């Protein structure tokens, strides 16, 4: 009996050890990244009392800057190759259905995020009371009209130069011009200007018409550009390009193979970069914490504003989105989310959904086993236009600024904020702190002072990380939902491919090349 008990204990110990080893091996990336975040926070607060110079902070952040550059280097070829490959391997019917499902999901979740944000800021009312948030002199945001921002969004969807779209996007600039206008006025005999009322009263006096020049200063919109990848234009082009080569059947096979190979090569490079990601994230977070000016500012109204945004993002991320996922798929959403931890932590560290895109692909395809044809279509589009966290943040910030200025917004103005925040979040570039720029559009739509954006700059660096994490989570759950709803179309495609018979005039490109080589070889032997 004692031998049996001791044998059982040994087996239990070995099972426990093996289970622990398997868990550590399976979740090594996630554990390294979580550890990096914790160490980065500790290091940042430990170095804050040292009063480091800006140059020294730059040196500390340097490893994180290298990570950002490596990830951003992958974004452009990944967006193009994944979209072209994903759409080219789908038929037009399947692509259309999946695209419609994705767009409906994006619009619904963005509206839900805005509604949650408005409810939170209306209930908590963080901006009420005496204004205790100082005006910042830094971080002024250039003003832009809502109409010009919308037109720029449309223009960027159709770039005039694809090469330029890789590093530039169209942006309306404003230029002051001095215009000279000729105005005809009435002058009396003494040389005094008179208006129409006076002229009717002075009918008996001599008046003359005189033309004078008036100088008027006017601000006019002019064509301009800003540096940054025009992701929206590249997404639109890649989708149409993939659709066209998909309809070319075997003629388009060489291009399909090329982009498929490119996509595979990029993902292999991402696998290498992932080992460096924890180091970069550690120093990114440490550098940002050291860089913070004054922690005492995060109190009072600003602290309540932060709490409002954080609670809103948590409700959207942990309740609303998982509930939507469960209703659509009848699967446990939190099991699905556990497979995304690496991508979510990277999103928090980098503050960029585009930079996180390579890792999001890897998590969805390898951990959650989402069909590659779905991820390649849904993720690049989602990273460009689906910004749940940004929409929620913009709605909260706009109403917070109204409360700080003691302005009561009516239902119509709140509805305007909802619609504008949704539209502005779609136009927000998937880059750090793009929300501050699009915030101008939301404030302008209801007549709020745009200079008050500087009130929230002090805490935007932290909230930007949280809303980016929410954006990535929304994109990923969307891919899971679209993949589940598109099972039938994908299965039909698989059956069609496996049961199709290769006809002579529809042979694969590689087979045609091999036959041509054989014919040439036979002809050369005949000549010999």
QUINORRA-V746367 format. One record per pair of residues at least 12 apart in sequence whose ideal C-beta (glycine too) atoms are under 6 Angstrom apart, sorted by the first residue. I is the first residue (numbers start at 0). J is the second residue. If there is no record, write none. Layout:
BEGIN
i-><I/I>
j-><J/J>
END
This chain:
BEGIN
i-><28/29/29/31/32/32/35/35/35/38/39/39/39/42/43/43/43/46/47/56/56/56/59/60/60/62/62/62/63/63/63/66/69/70/71/73/73/73/74/74/75/75/76/77/77/78/78/79/80/80/80/81/81/81/82/82/82/82/83/83/83/83/84/84/84/84/85/85/85/86/86/86/87/87/87/87/88/89/93/97/97/97/100/100/101/101/104/105/108/108/109/109/109/111/112/112/112/112/113/113/113/113/113/115/115/115/116/116/116/116/117/119/119/119/120/120/120/120/123/125/125/125/125/125/126/126/126/126/127/130/131/131/132/132/132/135/135/138/138/140/140/140/142/142/143/145/145/145/147/147/148/151/151/152/154/155/155/155/155/155/156/156/156/158/158/164/164/164/167/168/168/168/169/170/170/170/171/172/172/173/174/174/175/176/176/177/178/178/179/179/180/181/181/182/182/183/183/184/185/185/186/186/187/187/188/230/231/234/234/234/249/252/252/253/269/276/280/283/287/296/297/304/305/307/308/308/308/311/312/312/312/316/316/320/324/324/327/328/335/335/338/338/338/339/339/341/341/342/342/342/342/342/343/345/346/346/346/347/347/350/350/350/350/351/351/352/352/352/352/352/353/353/355/356/359/360/363/363/369/369/369/370/370/373/373/373/374/377/377/378/378/381/381/382/384/385/385/386/386/386/387/387/388/388/388/389/389/389/389/390/390/390/392/392/393/393/393/394/394/396/396/397/397/397/400/400/401/412/415/415/416/419/419/420/423/423/423/432/438>
j-><341/340/341/277/277/344/277/280/281/281/281/284/285/285/285/288/289/289/289/286/289/290/286/282/286/278/279/282/279/282/283/279/272/354/354/265/269/357/353/356/165/228/265/265/357/233/379/237/258/261/262/262/375/379/237/238/241/379/237/240/241/258/258/259/262/375/372/375/376/238/241/242/241/244/245/255/372/372/488/376/481/485/481/484/377/481/477/385/387/473/387/390/421/319/315/387/390/391/390/394/417/420/421/311/314/315/311/391/394/395/394/307/310/311/307/395/398/399/307/300/303/304/307/399/300/399/402/403/402/403/299/300/300/301/454/453/456/453/456/435/439/452/439/449/439/440/443/444/171/220/440/169/171/426/169/168/169/229/231/232/231/232/235/229/232/229/232/233/224/225/227/229/224/223/224/225/220/221/223/218/219/221/218/217/219/216/215/217/212/214/213/210/212/211/213/208/210/209/198/206/207/209/204/206/205/383/383/379/380/383/505/507/508/508/357/345/348/348/460/457/458/399/458/395/392/395/462/391/388/465/469/469/472/476/476/480/480/483/367/479/362/366/367/362/475/358/362/355/358/359/362/471/468/358/467/468/471/464/468/431/463/464/467/430/431/382/429/467/470/471/382/429/471/382/471/374/475/478/478/479/482/482/489/478/481/482/478/478/481/474/478/474/477/429/425/473/474/424/427/470/469/473/466/469/470/424/427/434/466/420/421/424/434/466/420/438/441/416/420/438/455/416/441/442/447/451/447/445/444/445/445/441/444/441/437/440/441/463/452>
END
